[in-house]
Amino acid sequence: MSSEEQRTSSRKDSRHRTGTDSCTMDFRGLIGGSPAMQRLCKMAADVAKRRCTVVVLGETGTGKEVLARFIHHRSDRANGPFVPVDCASLPDSLFESQLFGHVRGAFTGASRDSLGAIRSADGGTLFLDEVGELNLTVQAKLLRALQERAVVPVGESKPRPVDIRVICATNRDLSAMVKSGGFRQDLFFRLHVVVLMLPPLRDRREDVLALCHHFLAMQADAYGEDRKGISDDAAEALSAYNWPGNIREVGNAMEQAHALAASEVIGLADLPPHIAAGDLAAQIPILDATEASRSSDLSMVELERRAITEALRRTRFNKAAASRLLQMNVKRLNRRIIRDGIKLPDPNVE
């Protein structure tokens, strides 16, 4: 971490607490104080000291490349290059040239020599993102390069020695691909030395707010603005949301919230509507058919107010029962009742 990054991360402000420790804050993006992330950080730090091949598994947006960079920067190759290759974005016709390089005149358009990703990573780390997208021909050549620690550029016959560490990532089941013939078994076993699994954000909800504060801080620093806090209502909605896009979705949501918030605190109205709604999808079914059919014409606040009012009516104004019906905790229900001015029967009047 640079001295500037150290100064930035050491700023104290009670509105920007992240709940993370040194294990997760010493490299950008790898954030989380949950037990799952702490175990993962420990494993990654231990693996980084060795030169074995690593496979990082996880859903899209969980931060597989961030973890790969963490391993690289903790290794004895930290001063060498880190070369990422997005295997899913390369057409088959370019795979070999992009990975192994080529010499001038090797094919139409090859106007000059190219090192390719593997030789560019010499002395450092090659990161193959979505390795399951490699076709079988390239898989065979990659296996040979890893076994012989050398590559043969397209249009050349002489092997060129390389010293690389390989980290792969995928959201696909490689073992199932081996069984179906889509992935070479010998390459599978060559790569499958150490496997690290990145859990989806929905399985470590205690890390959500730490990530939100991290991305808000990034936005503030990028624009030279004061960092923003998060209101209790917004924090509840952020923690309740499932985050199907994982960390990438958190970053996008915080970029929007930071841009739209008029005050120094992110409120519910500053969040994307589907996140601000929180458990609204669970609340809508208690509305009658007429109300539900008109839901698209109602504001989120009004739709929520009507759902709460109906839930209270059905439960004879028993807040505990209404909160269960709404799948909303009682504390949040009380705040909504106050916010929306919902009238409750006087318990002293029969």
N, C-alpha and C positions, 0 to 999 in steps of 0.2 A: 504494500500500500504506500502511496506517495505521501509526503509530508502534508500536502494540501488535503488529501483524503482523510488523514489522521486528524487534522484540525477540524475538518467538517464533522466527522463522526463523534468528536468529543464535545460538541456544543450541547449545553444543558438547557432544556426547556421542558417543563412538565407537560406541555401540550403535545409533545412529540415523543413520548416514551414508546419504545419498541418492544421491550420485554425480551431482548436477545442478549446473548453473551458473546465473549470473544471468539468462541468456536465458530459462530455463524456470521459475525460482523467483520471478519478480517478479509473478506473478499466480496466485492459487490454482487448483489443479487442472491447470494446463498444465505437466506435469512429464515430464522425460525427457532423458537425456544422450545418447541414441542419435543417430547421424548424421541419420537420417530426421527426428527431432523437432527437431534443431538447424536443419536446412534449413527446416522448416516454420515455426519461430519467426521466422527471419530473413525469410521471405517475408511472414508475417503482419504483422510490424513495419513492413516497407516498404509494404505495401498500406494499412496503417492511416493513413499520412500523406496518402493520397489519398481521394477521395470516391466512387470507383468502386464499383459493385455487386459483391458477392462471393458465390459459391456454395461452400459447404463440403460436401464429399462424404465419406462414411464409414459404416461399419457402425453398427448400434445400439450405444450405450454407449461410443463412442470419444471422446466429449467435444466434439461439434460446437458446442453452445451455449457451452461454456467458451472455445473458440477465438473464437467470435463476440464474446463479452464482452471477450476479450483485445484484439481489433481495436478495439472501441469505446473501451476505456479507454486505448489508445495513440493515439487520433485526436484531432482538434481539437474533437470533439463529446463528449469525456469528461465534461464538466460537464452535458450534456444527458441526457435519459432514454434508457434501454435498455429497449425494450418487446418481450418475447418472445410469440409467438403459436404455439401448438401446433395446426397445421392439421389434424392427424390426429384430434384429439379434439373438433372442432366439427362438429355436424350441419349439413347443407347449409342448413337453414332459418335458421341463425344466422350463417352466414359473412359475409354482406353487412353486417349490423348490427354484428358484432364488429369487422370491419375498417374500415368506412367510417363507422360511427356512425349515429345516427338522431335524429329530432326527436320530441318528445312527441306521442303520438297517431298515429304513423306506422303502427302495427299494434297488434293486441290485446296488451295487456301493456306497451306502451311508455308508462309513466306519467311519464317525464321524459326530457329530452334526454341523449344519450350521445355522447361524442367519438369513440369507436371507437379501435382500436389505432393506425391510421395518424396521426390527429391527436394522439393521446396521445404519439406519438414525435416530434412536431414539435421540431426543433432537435437531435434525437438520432438514434438508430439503431432501425430496425424489424427484428426478427429473425423470419423466417418459417420455423419448423421444420417439416420434412416438407412442403415447398411443393408437392410432387407430388400431394398429396391435395386441392388446390383444384379445385373443379369448373370446367367451361369457362366458365360465366357469370361467376363471380367472377374467373377468369383475365383475361377481357376487360376487366372494370372495373378490375382491378389494373393492367393494362397502360396503360389510359387515365390512371389516376391518376399513374403513374410518368412518362408522357410529358408530361402537362400540369402536373405538380407541384401537383395540386389534387384534392380529393375532393368528391363530392356525397353528403351523408348520406341515408339512406333517409327518404323522406317530404319531401325538399327538392329544389329545382331549382337552387339557387345553388351554384356551386363554392366550396369553401373552400381557400385556398392552404396548402400544407404544405412544409416543408423537412426532408426525411428522407434518411438513408442506409439502403439495404436490404441486409441480409445474409440469404441463404437457406441452408437445409440440407436434405439429403435422403439417404436410403440407396437410392433408386430410380434407375434409368437414365432420365434425362429425355429423352435423345436418342432412345431406343427408344420412349418414350411419345409423342414428337412423330411418329414414323413410324406409330404405331398410332392416332393421332388423339386420344390421351388428354391431350396437353399442347400448348398453342398454340405454333406455331413462332416467331411474332413475340415472344411473351413470353419464350420460351426464349433467343432472341438478346439480348433486353433485359437479362435477368438474367445470362447467361453472359459476363460481362466478365472477371472473375478467378476462377479455379477453384482451390481448395485441397483437397488430398486428405489426410484423416487416416488413417494406416495402422492396421490392426488390431493389437492388442497381440501377437498371435502372430508378427507380422513385426518386432517390436522388443522381443524378450524381455529385452534388457539394461535396459529401463526398468521391468520388473516390480517388482523389489525397491525401487526408488526410490518407486514408487507405493504399495507396501505400507507403507513407513516413513511416507510422507506421511499415509495414512489412519489409521495407528496413532497418529500424533502428534495428528491431529484428534480422535480418540476420547479420548486422554489429556487434552487441553486442555479438551474439552467437559465432562469429569467431574472436572477438577481433580486428576488422578492422574498418577503417574510414567509416563513413556513406556516402552514395552516394546521389547525387542530381538527378534531372530528367530534361532532356532537354525540350525545348518548343515543339519540334515535338513529342517527346514521350508523353508529358503531354496531347497534343491534341488527340493523338490516344487513350490513356488510358481513357480520358474523353468521347470520342465518342463511345467507345465500349459498348455493351449492358450487358456484364457480366451475362450470363445465369447461371453460377455457383456461382454467388454472391460473398460474402466475401471470401469463401474458394478458389475460382478461383483467386481472387486478390493475396492472399497469395502465391499460387503456381507460378503465373506469376512473382511476385517480387523475389521469391527465384531463379527462373531461371535467371532473369535479373541481380540480384546481382552476381550470379556465373559467368555469361558470360561477363559482362562489363569489359573492359580493362582499362577504365578511371574512374575518380571519379564522372562522370555524366552518368546516364542511357540514352542511345540514342535509336532511333527507331530500329536500327539493333539488339539491345539487347533484345527486346521484342519478345514474341512468334509470329510467322508470321501472324496468324489469327488476332491478336490484332494490330500488326503493320500496317496491311492492312487497318484498319479503315474502311473508306467508299469505299474501292476498289471494293467491291461487287456491289456497285451502279455505279461504273465507267466502269466496264467491258462491260455492254450491249452496250456502245457507240462504241465499237470496231467492226469491220466487222467480218463476220463469220470466215474468214481465220485467223485473229489475235486471235480471241477468242479460236479457236481450238488449237492454238499453245501456249496458255497462260501457260500451265503447264511446257513448256520448257523455259519460260522467268523468269528472276529474278523479285522480287516484285518491285524494283525500276524501272526497264526497262518497266514493264507492266504499271506502274503508269505514267511514262514519255510519253508512247505512247497514253494513254488515255487522258492525259492533252493536248498533241499536237493535237489530233483529235478534242477534244472539242473546242479548240481555233480556229481551222480551220473552224469548222462548224458554229461558232458564229462570224466569220470574226474578230477574235482576240479581241472581247469584253470580258474583264475579268469578269465583273459582270454577263454576260449571261453564260459564260463558267463555272463559279463557281456554278451557279444554276444547270446547266446540270450535273456537277460532284457531286453535293450535298456536296460541299467543300466551306468553307468560303474564302473570297477573300484574307485575310491575309495569310492563309496557301497556297493558290494557288500561290501567289507571291513568297513565300519561295521555293516552288517546281520549279517554273520557273527559279529562280536563281540557285538552287542546280543542276538542270539538264541541265543548259545552253541552255534553249529553246530560240531560236531567235524569236523576235517579229518584225513586220514591223516598220520601222521608220515613225512616224506620220507626219513628215515634208516632206516625199517623197511621191508624188502622183503616 
